[in-house]
């Protein structure tokens, strides 16, 4: 049998490559978000959610009725996560508005922990989406997808729990897809100014409540206890718990926004009550 010529081999190679490329395109068009080797087609897209890992406290997020705070444990990735606590008349909904493009596909995901935790998007211009989990042990990933309408330039990403249920946790929130135009950026974004010295409010044998004035441009605040980060809040008051009775503590507060964290306030000293 005659051996194939070099030209014939090259022709066959080109045909095989063309076939693979065509199959890949068909798989993407039909599957919408999956490549032939099973990888997520959105993997190369940047995350459009700002501060999706809550490493900057609640910067970029708004939580209903002051229900949310950033905590250092438990976390799925990094050093922080969202903890939100529902009440009888509040489902502890935390939201962020994200710039998107019209007539485009997006995939929304987050890691959650707790019972009856929801993840969704509204204002899509088509069908708003929501997914949830009844709960389980450890972290679980929630995922959903949507297509924006012809006039949609922003959507609101949200997560929430359920009325009267225990606190839930969320981490690593991601929205993958083509980014929109968020508007004219601040040419020189700056962290906020330091808060004024906080005032000591109510005290118990194991807790101290602090209050301070709002800082222009701040989206959240961090409370430090004896030089160590104690908690992050969105409002202008916080209660530090787990303290020893009849003990003095030093507290400072900093303000945060998308550009970073301010200097800490001047310190204030508070003493917990005696027991008995």
C-alpha positions in Angstrom: 0.0 0.0 0.0 1.3 3.5 -0.9 2.2 5.7 2.0 0.1 8.9 2.3 1.9 12.0 1.0 2.9 14.9 3.3 0.3 17.1 1.6 -2.5 14.5 2.4 -1.4 14.3 6.1 -1.5 18.1 6.4 -5.0 18.2 4.8 -6.3 15.6 7.2 -4.8 17.5 10.2 -6.5 20.7 9.1 -9.8 19.0 8.7 -9.6 17.5 12.2 -8.7 20.9 13.7 -11.6 22.6 11.9 -14.0 19.8 13.1 -12.9 20.3 16.7 -13.3 24.1 16.5 -16.8 23.7 15.0 -17.8 21.2 17.7 -16.6 23.6 20.4 -18.6 26.5 18.9 -21.7 24.3 18.7 -21.3 23.2 22.3 -21.1 26.7 23.5 -24.1 27.9 21.5 -26.3 25.0 22.6 -25.0 24.6 26.2 -24.9 28.3 26.8 -22.2 28.2 29.5 -20.2 25.0 29.2 -17.1 24.1 27.1 -16.4 20.6 25.7 -14.1 19.7 28.6 -16.8 20.7 31.2 -15.2 24.0 32.3 -17.5 27.0 33.0 -17.6 29.3 30.0 -17.9 32.2 32.3 -14.7 31.4 34.2 -12.7 33.9 32.3 -15.2 36.7 33.0 -14.4 39.1 35.8 -16.6 39.2 38.9 -18.9 42.1 38.6 -19.9 42.1 42.3 -17.9 44.5 44.4 -16.5 43.2 47.7 -18.2 39.8 47.0 -16.0 38.2 49.7 -16.8 40.9 52.3 -13.1 41.5 53.0 -14.0 45.3 53.2 -16.8 44.8 55.6 -20.2 45.7 54.1 -18.7 48.1 51.6 -20.9 48.1 48.5 -23.7 46.3 50.2 -26.9 47.4 51.9 -28.6 45.2 54.5 -32.2 45.8 55.7 -32.8 47.0 59.2 -29.1 46.8 60.0 -29.3 43.0 59.9 -25.9 42.4 58.3 -22.3 42.4 59.6 -19.0 41.1 58.4 -17.5 38.4 60.5 -14.2 36.5 60.6 -15.7 33.1 61.2 -17.1 31.0 59.7 -15.7 31.9 56.2 -15.6 30.0 52.9 -12.7 31.9 51.4 -10.5 34.8 52.5 -10.8 36.2 56.0 -14.4 37.5 56.1 -18.0 36.6 55.3 -21.4 38.1 55.7 -23.5 37.2 58.7 -27.1 38.4 58.5 -29.8 37.8 61.2 -33.5 37.8 60.2 -36.2 39.0 62.6 -39.9 38.4 62.9 -40.7 41.1 60.3 -37.4 41.3 58.5 -35.7 38.6 56.3 -32.2 40.2 56.6 -32.0 41.1 52.9 -28.6 42.3 51.7 -28.4 43.9 48.2 -25.9 45.4 45.7 -26.7 47.1 42.4 -24.4 46.0 39.6 -23.9 47.6 36.1 -24.6 45.1 33.3 -25.2 45.2 29.5 -28.5 44.7 27.7 -29.4 41.4 26.0 -26.6 39.6 27.8 -26.2 36.3 29.8 -25.1 36.3 33.4 -24.4 33.6 36.0 -24.8 34.4 39.7 -23.3 32.3 42.4 -22.5 32.4 46.1 -21.5 30.1 49.0 -24.0 30.0 51.8 -24.4 28.5 55.2 -27.6 28.3 57.2 -31.3 27.4 56.8 -33.5 28.9 54.2 -30.9 31.1 52.5 -31.8 32.7 49.2 -29.8 34.2 46.3 -31.2 36.0 43.4 -31.3 39.0 41.0 -34.0 41.5 40.3 -34.5 44.3 37.7 -33.2 42.0 34.9 -35.7 43.3 32.4 -36.7 39.7 31.6 -37.5 37.1 34.3 -36.1 37.8 37.8 -34.4 34.8 39.3 -34.0 33.3 42.8 -32.7 30.1 44.2 -32.5 28.8 47.8 -31.4 26.0 50.1 -33.3 24.6 53.1 -30.0 24.2 54.8 -27.5 21.5 55.6 -24.1 21.0 57.2 -21.3 23.3 56.1 -21.1 25.6 53.1 -23.2 25.1 50.0 -23.0 26.8 46.6 -26.1 28.4 45.2 -26.1 29.2 41.4 -28.6 30.7 39.0 -28.5 32.5 35.7 -30.4 35.1 33.7 -30.5 37.1 30.5 -30.9 40.9 30.6 -33.6 42.7 28.7 -32.9 45.1 25.7 -32.9 48.2 27.9 -31.4 46.8 31.1 -28.2 48.5 32.3 -28.2 47.4 36.0 -29.5 44.6 38.1 -29.8 44.2 41.9 -28.1 41.1 43.4 -29.6 40.0 46.7 -29.3 37.4 49.4 -31.7 36.9 52.3 -32.8 34.5 54.9 -36.3 33.8 56.2 -38.4 35.6 58.8 -37.7 34.5 62.3 -35.0 32.0 61.3 -31.5 32.0 62.7 -28.6 33.9 61.3 -27.2 32.9 57.9 -23.8 33.3 56.3 -22.8 34.2 52.7 -19.3 34.4 51.1 -17.7 34.7 47.7 -20.7 36.2 45.8 -20.0 36.3 42.1 -21.7 37.6 39.0 -20.1 36.6 35.8 -20.8 38.1 32.4 -20.1 41.2 30.3 -19.6 44.3 32.5 -21.7 47.4 32.1 -20.9 51.1 32.3 -21.1 52.1 36.0 -21.0 55.8 35.0 -18.2 58.3 35.3 -15.7 57.0 37.9 -14.3 59.1 40.7 -11.0 60.2 39.3 -9.3 60.0 42.7 -11.4 57.9 45.2 -10.4 58.4 48.8 -11.1 56.5 52.0 -13.4 58.4 54.4 -12.3 60.5 57.3 -11.8 59.0 60.7 -14.9 59.0 62.9 -15.1 61.2 66.0 -14.5 59.5 69.4 -17.3 57.0 70.0 -19.6 57.4 73.0 -20.2 54.6 75.4 -23.9 53.6 75.7 -25.4 50.8 77.7 -23.2 48.4 79.5 -23.8 45.0 81.0 -21.5 42.5 82.8 -20.6 41.1 79.3 -21.2 43.8 76.7 -20.6 47.4 75.8 -22.7 49.5 73.3 -20.9 52.2 71.4 -22.4 55.1 69.4 -20.7 57.5 66.9 -21.6 60.1 64.3 -21.9 59.2 60.6 -18.9 60.0 58.4 -19.5 61.4 54.9 -18.7 58.8 52.2 -18.6 55.9 54.5 -20.4 52.7 53.7 -19.6 50.8 56.9 -17.6 50.9 60.1 -15.2 48.7 61.9 -15.0 48.5 65.7 -11.7 47.7 67.4 -11.4 46.3 70.9 -8.0 46.8 72.6 -6.4 47.1 69.1 -8.0 44.0 67.6 -10.9 44.1 65.1 -14.1 43.1 67.0 -16.8 43.5 64.3 -18.0 45.4 61.3 -21.4 47.2 61.0 -23.2 49.3 58.5 -24.9 51.7 61.0 -23.5 54.1 63.6 -23.8 51.9 66.7 -22.5 48.5 67.7 -22.7 46.2 70.8 -19.5 44.3 71.6 -20.3 41.1 73.5 -18.4 38.3 75.1 -16.6 40.6 77.6 -15.5 39.8 81.1 -17.3 41.4 84.0 -15.9 44.4 85.9 -13.2 44.9 83.2 -12.0 48.0 81.3 -11.7 47.9 77.5 -10.4 50.4 75.0 -12.5 50.9 71.8 -11.8 52.7 68.5 -13.9 53.0 65.4 -12.8 53.3 61.7 -14.9 54.2 58.6 -14.7 52.2 55.3 -15.8 52.6 51.7 -14.8 51.2 48.4 -11.5 53.1 48.4 -10.3 51.7 51.8 -10.4 52.2 55.5 -9.9 55.5 57.4 -7.6 56.1 60.4 -9.0 54.9 63.7 -10.9 57.3 66.0 -9.5 58.5 69.3 -10.0 55.8 71.9 -12.7 55.5 74.5 -12.6 53.4 77.6 -15.6 51.5 78.9 -15.9 49.2 81.9 -18.3 46.3 82.1 -20.7 46.0 85.0 -20.0 43.7 88.0 -22.0 40.5 88.3 -24.5 39.9 91.0 
